[in-house]
Amino acid sequence: VFRFISEHPLHKLGLEFIEVNLSVVQCMDKHLTKKLEYYIQKYNIDPRQINLEITETATNNDEDGLKKQLHKLKKLGFSFSLDDYGTGYSNLVRVLEYPVDVIKLDKSIVWSAFHDQDSFTTLKNLISMFHDVRRKIVAEGVETQEQKEVLRELGCDYLQGYYYSKPISEEEFI
């Protein structure tokens, strides 16, 4: 990803940033900050062009260690997404203790909102609540025009899903 960004200016591709998934093991690696600093310097890129994505389950491990790690990376200029919100033991207070900028609502929450009024109300209120605490929202699993339109009306900042594209190669993307 670092190489890709150095070779292809993101603004020319219509992108603000690229998300990089971090595994639980990577999140807990005491050398992660140094490794990422190395790649920033090697490829001479702005870390604001990379959004590091952690899963909600990553927060179930050494919480204090993870918070320290994320704060170090935040000081370098990286931003964070919390992926799969709603699939684990989603505790709002715990989520807000982490320096995440974006909350990615799992597709199970998104899909259920289109089949059940209570789920729709829950989704609408989650979006509003996270916006109130200055977090951006990604709705995952968007597959139809109707979903796109409703989620935009509800105020989702970003939409992700097969409606836009299935996974493709770097060459196809460019």
C-alpha positions as CSV (number, residue, x, y, z in Angstrom):
1,V,0.0,0.0,0.0
2,F,2.8,2.4,0.8
3,R,4.5,1.7,-2.5
4,F,1.1,2.0,-4.3
5,I,0.5,5.5,-2.8
6,S,4.0,6.6,-3.6
7,E,3.5,5.6,-7.3
8,H,-0.2,6.7,-7.7
9,P,-1.2,10.0,-6.0
10,L,-4.5,9.3,-4.3
11,H,-6.2,12.6,-5.2
12,K,-5.7,11.7,-8.9
13,L,-7.6,8.4,-8.3
14,G,-10.4,10.2,-6.4
15,L,-9.4,8.9,-3.0
16,E,-8.8,10.5,0.3
17,F,-7.0,7.5,1.9
18,I,-6.6,3.8,1.7
19,E,-7.7,1.5,4.5
20,V,-5.1,-1.1,5.7
21,N,-6.4,-4.0,7.8
22,L,-4.4,-4.8,10.9
23,S,-4.8,-8.2,12.5
24,V,-5.0,-8.6,16.3
25,V,-1.5,-9.9,16.2
26,Q,-0.2,-6.9,14.3
27,C,-2.1,-4.5,16.7
28,M,-0.2,-6.1,19.6
29,D,3.2,-6.1,17.9
30,K,5.4,-3.8,20.0
31,H,7.4,-2.9,16.9
32,L,4.4,-1.9,14.8
33,T,5.0,1.9,15.2
34,K,8.7,1.5,14.1
35,K,7.7,-0.6,11.1
36,L,5.1,1.9,9.9
37,E,7.5,4.8,10.5
38,Y,10.1,2.9,8.3
39,Y,7.6,2.6,5.5
40,I,6.5,6.2,5.7
41,Q,10.1,7.3,5.3
42,K,11.0,4.7,2.7
43,Y,8.2,5.7,0.4
44,N,8.0,9.3,1.5
45,I,4.2,9.4,2.0
46,D,1.9,11.3,4.3
47,P,0.5,8.9,6.9
48,R,-2.9,10.7,6.7
49,Q,-3.3,8.9,3.4
50,I,-3.6,5.6,5.3
51,N,-6.4,4.7,7.6
52,L,-5.6,1.7,9.8
53,E,-8.5,-0.6,10.3
54,I,-8.9,-2.7,13.4
55,T,-11.6,-5.1,14.2
56,E,-13.8,-4.8,17.3
57,T,-12.4,-8.1,18.5
58,A,-8.9,-6.6,18.6
59,T,-10.1,-4.5,21.5
60,N,-10.8,-7.7,23.6
61,N,-7.0,-8.3,24.1
62,D,-4.5,-6.2,26.1
63,E,-6.7,-3.0,26.1
64,D,-4.1,-0.7,27.7
65,G,-1.4,-1.9,25.4
66,L,-3.6,-1.5,22.3
67,K,-4.6,2.0,23.4
68,K,-1.0,3.1,23.9
69,Q,-0.1,1.6,20.5
70,L,-2.9,3.4,18.7
71,H,-2.1,6.7,20.4
72,K,1.5,6.4,19.2
73,L,0.3,5.8,15.6
74,K,-2.2,8.6,15.9
75,K,0.7,11.0,16.8
76,L,2.4,9.9,13.6
77,G,-0.6,11.0,11.6
78,F,-2.5,7.8,10.9
79,S,-6.2,7.6,11.4
80,F,-8.3,4.6,12.4
81,S,-11.4,2.7,11.6
82,L,-13.2,0.2,13.8
83,D,-14.4,-2.5,11.6
84,D,-17.3,-4.9,12.0
85,Y,-19.1,-2.8,14.7
86,G,-22.1,-4.7,15.9
87,T,-20.7,-8.2,15.5
88,G,-19.1,-8.6,18.9
89,Y,-19.9,-7.2,22.3
90,S,-20.4,-3.7,21.1
91,N,-19.9,-1.5,24.1
92,L,-20.2,2.1,23.2
93,V,-18.2,3.4,26.1
94,R,-15.3,1.0,25.3
95,V,-15.4,2.0,21.6
96,L,-15.1,5.7,22.5
97,E,-12.0,5.0,24.6
98,Y,-10.0,4.2,21.4
99,P,-8.8,6.9,19.0
100,V,-10.9,5.8,16.1
101,D,-12.1,8.3,13.5
102,V,-14.4,6.0,11.6
103,I,-16.9,3.4,12.7
104,K,-17.7,0.7,10.1
105,L,-21.2,-0.7,10.7
106,D,-21.3,-4.4,9.9
107,K,-23.4,-5.5,7.0
108,S,-25.6,-7.5,9.4
109,I,-26.8,-4.3,11.0
110,V,-27.3,-2.6,7.6
111,W,-29.1,-5.5,6.0
112,S,-31.4,-6.1,9.0
113,A,-32.5,-2.4,8.9
114,F,-34.0,-3.1,5.5
115,H,-36.2,-5.9,6.8
116,D,-37.3,-4.8,10.2
117,Q,-38.5,-1.4,11.6
118,D,-36.8,-1.8,15.0
119,S,-33.5,-2.6,13.3
120,F,-34.0,0.5,11.0
121,T,-34.6,2.6,14.1
122,T,-31.5,1.2,15.7
123,L,-29.3,1.9,12.6
124,K,-30.7,5.5,12.4
125,N,-29.9,6.1,16.0
126,L,-26.4,4.5,15.8
127,I,-25.5,6.8,12.9
128,S,-26.8,9.9,14.8
129,M,-25.1,8.9,18.1
130,F,-21.7,8.3,16.4
131,H,-22.0,11.6,14.6
132,D,-22.7,13.3,17.9
133,V,-19.4,12.1,19.2
134,R,-17.6,13.2,16.1
135,R,-17.1,9.8,14.4
136,K,-17.6,9.2,10.7
137,I,-19.7,6.2,9.6
138,V,-19.1,3.6,6.9
139,A,-22.1,1.3,6.1
140,E,-20.8,-2.0,5.0
141,G,-22.6,-4.5,2.7
142,V,-24.3,-1.9,0.3
143,E,-25.6,-3.9,-2.6
144,T,-28.6,-2.0,-4.0
145,Q,-29.6,1.5,-5.2
146,E,-32.2,1.6,-2.5
147,Q,-29.7,0.8,0.3
148,K,-27.4,3.5,-1.1
149,E,-30.1,6.2,-1.2
150,V,-31.5,5.4,2.3
151,L,-28.0,5.2,3.9
152,R,-27.1,8.5,2.3
153,E,-30.3,10.0,3.7
154,L,-29.5,8.7,7.1
155,G,-26.1,10.5,7.0
156,C,-23.6,7.7,6.4
157,D,-20.3,9.3,5.4
158,Y,-19.0,6.4,3.4
159,L,-20.7,3.4,1.7
160,Q,-18.9,0.1,1.0
161,G,-20.1,-3.0,-0.8
162,Y,-20.7,-4.8,-4.0
163,Y,-23.0,-2.1,-5.3
164,Y,-19.8,-0.2,-6.0
165,S,-17.3,-3.0,-6.7
166,K,-16.3,-6.5,-5.9
167,P,-12.6,-6.9,-5.0
168,I,-10.5,-6.2,-8.0
169,S,-6.8,-6.2,-8.8
170,E,-4.6,-3.1,-8.6
171,E,-4.4,-3.0,-12.3
172,E,-8.1,-3.1,-12.8
173,F,-8.6,-0.4,-10.2
174,I,-6.2,2.0,-11.8
